[in-house]
Amino acid sequence: MSRTTDADAQAKKAEVLRLYYVDDLSIRAISRQLSMARKTVRRILGREPKRPSSPPTRRVSVLDAHTDFIVAELKRCPELRAPAMLERLRERGYVGGISVLRDCMRALRPTTLDQAYLTQSFAPGQVAMVDWGDFGFALPGVPRRVSAFVMALAFSRMLYLEYTLSQKFGTFVRCMDRALAFFGGTTLCDVFDNMKTVVLEHQPPHPPVFNPLMLSYAAARGFALHACNPYRGNEKGRVERPIGFVRRRFWPGRRFSDLADLNRQALVWRDTYANPREHEVTGKVPALVFEHEEKKHLSPVQQGPFDARDQDTATVDKTFRVRFDRNRYSVPWRFVGQHVTIRADDTHVDVFIGPKRIARHQRCWSIREDIEDGEHRRGLKEHKPKAAANQLPHALCGLGDDGRAYFKVLAAGGRSVRRETLRLTLLCELFGERQVLRAMVEVMKNGHVGVEYIEFLLRHDPQLKANPPPLRLGNETLDCMYAHEPDLSVYDRVLEDCPTKDPRGDGHGP
């Protein structure tokens, strides 16, 4: 069917050409004779009218009034991004969105030529490079980002890998210590990015301002510090590439239960695949190059004094807690309002006042948790009885559930719980716990609470008589002493033996 249609079309085309060029008919005559549209005849003859081509009209953009400003800002700061530019344009009255701004900046941003870099070369034992890699919220149920600490020797490409839940200074130097122990020595110089734990400020051409704590640590371990120039990741490529290698080879599809499990898997992968592999750049095995060429050039690790724990200061709040690393830890309640020092490693958190440690907890790596040692609130209930409204004071434990119900109602009111406790304790000593409990229940049945009601019932009961127990001094020898009742008849005998005197002095007796 398609062949017939093509043949008919070719026949019509041939007939149009014959009528036009041989019979010299006009386009209108050919159209009438063949019952064909004149437009079709013109197309076959190639005589279609040419329309004048005009350039497409450009739509007016809301950014037209700000183009010069955008060009000037990009010239001054080429790395400026669209969100930051949007903030500047809002001040100038820009009402458009960020999508059209991104398209405009993409067209106006000055292009830079690719730079040429020299290949770095290092001697054995000369340089080690250190950096962090961020792996996001990867631990199930732990709202903290997982970070990878990576140290690589620049000559042998030997790699150390460890995962942590923090990038703070204490965690950082503890990872450094474990890395130096893994390599068995230190290089002459360690190269770092401009992380705040190492570099406080770096504005070339001025030299970097190093963190004093990091300078102390480097001096204690025996290596020099070097900071890369800002935005020059190529200066520490020997550690940037290993981080990418970890992301491609170790991380995809990895399953783990907690941080310890993750680090166990990372250690096995590091020692089984990463370091024994043939390096893609050098063509050599990093573990072999390190063992036979570089290890002997490392300097012994100095063991200078340095506290590698995280350290912070805080004030004990009214709930006898201190805040540390987004969690709250308890201390003994007597230290409320005191300024304390907190020191923590990977497993424990210690709280100090001066040189004395007042609390120790297992470190929590979650956030917004409250960690309390039950011993820290011991004695607080006696000191502040109202803080334990649902529990009886220690001296009144014999009152049982009814006594507990009494104190629960009492604490809801405005009475002094301390005064009630003292007077009830006295009544229990005078009349006994059983009688006090009976009066307490009777008072509550009448819809009242208060020690004066209980005392009224006890003192006006004719069958009851106060019988206080013996006074206890707390000394066994004194408490066991017994004083017999004195015999007053001896004084009568003394009076009988003495002559009777006349009180008036006139010789007449009484």
Summary of the structure (lengths in Angstrom):
residues: 510
radius of gyration: 47.1
end to end distance: 170.3
largest distance: 196.3
contacts: 1288
relative contact order: 0.06
helix: 44%
strand: 14%
